Amino acid sequence: MRAVRLLTSVWQGRLAGLDLSIPAPGDDDTPAGLLELTAVAFGRLCVDGAGTGHTWAEQSALTERFAKGAESMLSAAARHRDRFAAALPFAVHAAGIGSLSEHSAWSSDYLGRLGAGARRYGLMAWVPVVEFFEAFALQHLGEFERARELVVAALPGLRRDPNSPWLPFALATECFVSEISAQPVDLRSIERELLTSTWRARRPIAAHTGIHLMAASLAELGDPIGARRVLTAAGDLRDLQLVNEDRVRAYEIAFQAALADGDRAGAARFVDDVGALMTSNAQQAAFARMRSLLGMPADPIGTARASGTAIELVRARWSTLAGALVRGDREDALSELAALDAVAAQLRTTAIRARAVAMLRSATERLSVPLTPRQLEVAALAAAGMTNRQIAAHLFLGVRTVETYVAAALRALGLRRRSELGALRLPDVEQHADEPTQLGSVADLTNRQGQVAALIAAGCTNAQIARTLRLGEKTVEKHIATIKANLGATSRASITAAFVRAAPSDRQLLAEVDRGDLEGDL
């Protein structure tokens, strides 16, 4: 059977010489016909690159065709348990390939119906698989919280079969959606499992896709160098076996890391690599971002909007923020930060919002004048949101003495306002019982309140916020009062602390990969 041979070859990474011709119409709504269509679509996604002659128009038409066949098959089987059970594996596979072919809205809806049917007929062994695929589709749509709920529910069932081809996908999906929504996740163990697992030999596409998702979670948070370390730990980038969308993102990650290294020539080669891929929405959006960062004619924001995908707009805003910082244009950077925060807030991606603020803070901080140890200690406590009275009690000093230290630190750092300490990277300090440690989440602010809070965390004055957001200063003051009430914050520094605490922690395993601690396993 051609479909089984083809699908097996793709999963095992044996892509050379595959016959990926599109089947003639006729049996699209039968299990065999549907499997053949999805196998061809999957294979074309995996061999994508220069010289294939495949186009995204063909891929879209192929996806529409197998989606129609899958709907027809489900309609015929839905009222009969045995028919439904026989059709279910083929239907799930079609929905999964639909997500990879930028038909995630259809896939998520279809999988929801498959899950309901599996539960109704007591086919519980299939429920974790369906839940995972639905989570995979939802994360493509930017519905990260729901995706996380589903994948966390699916993992125990998937782990019952250690050879499940879906387990590496599910682990990496959990990492991806948890990281960018600032939810707890055992990142270190997931990274190690993906980088050292025997899946890499048995099912390289499954393993490489999982590793790519791990890297993507770092890249979405503005850490392309860390993302590149994860990818290169798995092998040479161009040898990784990935579908179109993931290959596009992997090349863009390498491009961003090359730019960070100052290697523009190397970055330009990755632009050419992306240009050789099928022109999916993901390819066009990434191509525009990359060209823009190299100073070539491009419209990354317009292209992202045309894609209709919220996460592409977040990535576009990341690139325009990075471009403004590279140019040294702080006013433009503040505007881009506000625009990024508004988009990320809609997706409830708290970690992305916090990382963007941290990137702007890092780019603007200046500690050229050394502080005394006591001045630094007091300044760090003030930046963390403590009042002079709280600092005095914490350090067993008089309030006036604290005022003197704060004033001296501001003078030494060339700052005029206490709130500007929040824009500097000062040492972490031990929290005090009177400090506002139980701050609310920035995710619970309105879009406009979130923008104002992000600009405060970036060290802006009310006048700068008003100018950036085109508001009156009185309006800004009202927003700040509401933000303080909603977060339980006592000062601008406390608002800054709410953003700082939402930022993801450092990735220890990435340093281990750099030191070669995993060399024996890789």
Buried (B, 14 or more C-beta within 10 A) or exposed (E): EEBEEBBEBBBBBEBEEBEBEBBEEEBBBBBEBBBBBBBBBBBBBBBBBEEEEBEBEBBBEBBBBBBEBBBBBBEBBBEEBEBBBEBBEBBBBBBBBBBBBBBBBBBBEBBBBBBEBBEEBEBEEBBBBBBBBBBBBBBBBBBBBBBBBBBBBBBEBBEEEEEBBBBBBBBBBBBBBBBBBBBEBEBEEBBBBBBBBEBBEBBBBBBBBBBBBBBBBBBBBBBBBBBBBBBBBBBEBEEBBBBBBBBBBBBBBBBBBBBBEEEEEBBBEBBEBBBEBBBBBBBBBBBBBBBBBBEEEBEBBEBBBBBEBBBBBBBBBBBBBBBBBEEEEBEBBBBBBBBBBBBBBBBBBBBBBBBBBBBBBEBBEEEEEEBEEBBBBBBBBBBBBBBBEBBBBBBEBEBEBBBBBBEBBBEBBEBEEBBBBBBBEBEEBEBBEEBBBEBBBBBEBEBBBBBBBBBBBBBBBBEBBBBBBEBEEEBBBEBBEBBBEBBEBBBBBBBBBBBBBBBBEEBEBBEBBEEEEBEEEE
